[in-house]
Amino acid sequence: MNVFSRTIRSNSVRAVAAAALLGAVLVVAAPSSSAAPVTKTLGATCVAADDLSKPLVSVLDPSGQIALPINVTVDAPTTLQPEQADVPIKYGFSVTLDGNTTAGIPASISSVNVSNLKFALAVSGPTETKSLVSPELPPQDLPITAGQPATVAYGPFDGAFTGIGKGGVIKVTVVETSFTIKVVVAGVQTVNVKCSVPGTAFTSTVKIPGSPDIAQPIEVNAQPNEKVTVDILGQFTKATKDDEGVLREVDPSSFKVLEGPGAIVGGKLEVTSGGPGTTTSITCEVCSGSLPGQNEVQIIDVDATSNIVKKGVGFTLKFGASESPVVSLMPPAIPFPALPPATNPPQDPSPWELQANQFIFAPHEMPSAGEIQAALELTPGIGPGNVVVTRDAANDPPGKDRYRVEFVGALAEKELTDAQKIKGGTWFSIFPQELKTKALALAGSLGGEDEGEGGGGGGPAPTPEQIQAQIDALQVEVDAALGAGNISLAFDKKLEQVKLEIQKPEFATAATKLLSDLFSSAPSTSVETSGETPTGICTQAIVDVIVAGEPPEEVLGDNTGPPSGLGGSSSAALAFTG
């Protein structure tokens, strides 16, 4: 047996070593701003983290396992409102060695140095916050005076619960803790230790008005592998009033286990406890009815221009990958043509380009809400009875007719996905949208050619007045082509006008405007009201079944708690001096 082992077996030095270990363990406790911070004491069990440390831990405790109390304090509201704004919280850690502990420390040991500490909490439940990690902490000396309490503290640290949900329990636990002790006794001795800290440190209930009140925390002490029954509804739950002052009775049939190894038997929670030194955690829920959901409402804005060149003739709508039948912008007496599929796009004209000429003089008539509803009901993924379309003339944007689409039936009270947002499909207009590609390509080349001082002909550049005269002459040809029903010729003359516009000093603005004026706009869509599923008027509760004692080492090695990837591992170097 080495000198350290022989020395540490003496009662006085062993007490000092145990006290040092206590000071090294991460303790969640700190001064807080709240008038009533919540404090929990959790039982940590620490073992050697490697084979070299096992003999040294064994001299601290022959079992090789050291039981330590962890005092957990979180300064945050214990009740939150559904979807409440971000809530600031404070947390930190400290440890106090009481006078009885320091009385056993030899006078030769005057201080303990604590360094390299890190601290993290795991957060679960209805919040986007998933961890709380302390900043880098400076070393700190803990002076020791025999018979006097000694405290080392860090924090408080600032954090927040963000993205709070509609209901449930936010749960805070301590992640796996590990640290290193350096003891100056017969030389520097290093011990690597890891600790398991089971149990719930803090809970905050996101509570809907009228949901049942469940007293928290609910902790049950049990023997190893004992079947225990907890009467949560009878002992811990009571009805509350909603926003309108109506008492909402608890619905026993809604009582269920959400998480953990428990079962509801005869209206009570049954749990089989674990082995020595373990805490079995079960999350339950009970409701007092539900709040209705919200139907999604989407908006369709359709260009209402009846200009002979720009007017629309029909359009389709998309729902995910599905496309609706054509909604006509002509009177019912004029059927929209059946268009064959394109044969060689984009080289050949599209089927609509070949037929658009026929509808120059067709009467223009905006669709009714019923016509759009019928088209949507024939769209795969929607179906009959699942939308109601109304005309929203009072809120029409300039130049557009607005339609409101409310999802009902099988799509009522649902949080619709992005794929379930109505989108514009194909827009059939007198100047076919396929020609827009040509126009935009031309716009992209504006100013790209060097015409020279003479506009490419070697002579003097034309004046803006001469350019405008040519544009006006072309407009006469455009009108004549339209009168003859020759859309292609009219479009070509329009492009010639654009080329002339390029030669004006303000060509970019003028040409862009001219191109925009050639085409009407396809239907645009937006979401007015997002759908929501019905919300249960429910309350969740966490039940911890605690078994005293020390767990077997293999249990400690199996990290079944929150992942250490949160950065919650800590290391502490304690140097005994004196």
C-alpha positions, 0 to 999 in steps of 0.5 A, a space after each residue: 500500500 502506498 504512502 497516500 493510501 496509508 495516510 488517507 485511511 486516517 479519520 482526519 485525512 479521510 474526512 478532508 478528502 470527502 469534504 474536498 470531493 463534496 466541494 468538487 461536485 457540481 452543485 446547482 445553487 446560486 444567489 437569485 433574483 426571484 423571491 422564491 427560487 426552487 431548490 431541490 436536493 438530488 442524490 449523486 453517486 460518484 465512481 472512478 472514471 478510469 482504472 487508475 483512479 479506482 484504488 484512490 476512490 476506494 480509500 475514500 469509500 471502500 465500496 468505490 462509490 461515494 454518495 453526495 447530496 446535490 442542492 439544485 436551485 433554479 430561479 424561474 417561474 413555475 407556471 407559464 402561459 401558453 406561447 408566452 414570450 421568452 422568460 429570463 431565468 437565473 442559475 448557478 452553483 455553489 457548495 457550503 461545507 458546514 462547521 461540523 465538516 470543517 472541524 475535522 480538517 487539519 489546521 495544516 490545510 488552509 484552503 481548497 483551490 477549485 478550477 476548470 469547472 463547467 456546468 450544464 443543465 438539460 432542458 426538455 418539454 415545450 420550449 426551444 431551449 434544450 440546455 443551459 451551459 455556464 460560461 468559462 469559470 475562473 479558478 477560486 480558492 476556498 479558505 478553510 477555517 476549522 469549525 466555520 462554514 466554507 462556501 464557494 459559489 459561481 453565478 448566477 448565470 443568465 438564461 432563458 426559456 425560449 419558444 414556449 409551447 402551448 402546454 406541458 411541463 418544462 423539465 430541467 435535469 443535471 447532465 452527467 458530471 465528472 471532475 478531477 481531484 488533486 490532493 497534495 498528500 505525500 505528493 500530488 495525487 490525481 483522482 478522476 471521478 464521474 457522477 450520476 445525478 438522477 431525478 428532476 431538478 426543476 419543472 415549470 408548467 405551461 398551463 392553459 387557464 381551466 386546465 387541472 392543477 396538479 401539485 408539484 413536485 410528486 415524489 414517492 420513496 420506494 424499496 428496490 423493485 417495489 410496485 407503487 401506486 400513486 393516486 394523482 387524481 385523488 391526492 394531487 389534482 383539482 379543477 380550476 376555472 377558465 378565462 370566463 370564470 367557468 369551473 372546468 371539471 377534470 376528465 378522468 378518462 383523459 389521464 394517461 402516461 406520456 413518458 416513462 415506465 408507468 401504467 394507469 390502472 383503475 385511474 391510478 398510476 402504477 410504477 415499479 421502482 428501480 434498483 438502489 440509488 435510482 430515480 424512476 421518472 414518469 410524465 403524466 397528463 390529465 385534461 379538462 376538455 379541449 379548446 377548438 382549433 383554427 381553420 386555415 384561410 388562404 388568399 388567392 388574388 387574380 389579375 382583373 384586367 380586361 385589356 384586350 392584350 393583357 387579359 387573362 383567359 383562364 388559370 389553374 391552381 396547385 395544391 402540392 404536386 396536384 393541379 386543379 382544372 382550368 378556372 375560366 375567365 370567360 362566360 360559361 357559354 365559351 368553353 376553355 379549349 382542351 389543350 394537348 400536352 406540349 410536344 417539344 418545349 421550349 423550341 416549339 410553340 406551346 399548345 396555348 400559344 397556338 390557340 391564344 389568337 382565338 380569344 382576343 375578342 372573347 368577353 372577359 369575365 372574372 370567376 365566381 367564388 363557386 367556380 374556384 371552389 369547384 376547381 379546388 374540390 376537384 384537385 387531388 389532395 383537397 376533395 369535395 367538402 373540404 374548402 369554402 371559397 368566398 369573394 372578399 371584394 372589400 379587401 381587393 388589392 388594386 387591379 385584382 379580385 381577392 378570394 378567401 379559401 377556408 379549409 373545412 371538413 377533413 382539412 379543418 382545424 389542421 396545421 397545414 404543411 407547406 405542401 398544402 399551401 395553394 400556389 398559382 399554376 398555369 396562367 393563360 393570357 392573351 400574350 402567352 406567358 411563354 413569350 415572357 421568357 423572350 421578353 425577359 431575355 431581351 430585358 437582360 440584354 438591354 444596353 449590351 450592344 454598342 450601337 456607336 454614335 450613329 446607332 450602328 449606321 455611321 450617321 448621327 444618332 436619332 433624337 428622342 423625338 425621332 425614336 418616339 415617332 418610330 415607336 408610335 408608328 409601330 403602335 399603329 402596326 400593333 393595333 392593326 395586327 391585334 385587329 386581325 387577330 395576329 398575336 404573333 405579329 403584334 408581339 414582334 412589333 412590341 419587341 421592336 418598340 422595346 429595341 427602340 426604347 433602348 436608344 433613349 437616355 432613360 432606356 432601362 426604366 422605359 423598356 422595363 416598364 414597357 415589358 411589364 405592360 405587355 403581360 398581366 400577372 399570374 394569380 398570387 397566393 398567401 396565408 391569411 390565417 394559419 390552421 391550428 389543431 385543437 388544443 387540449 386543456 391539459 396539465 402534465 405532471 412529473 412523478 419521481 419514484 426514488 429508491 435510496 441507496 447506492 446504485 451498482 457501478 454498471 448502472 453509473 456507467 450506463 448514461 441513461 440520463 440527458 446526453 453529455 453532448 450538451 457540454 455538461 461534463 465538468 472538471 474540477 482541479 482541487 489542490 490541498 495546500 498547507 
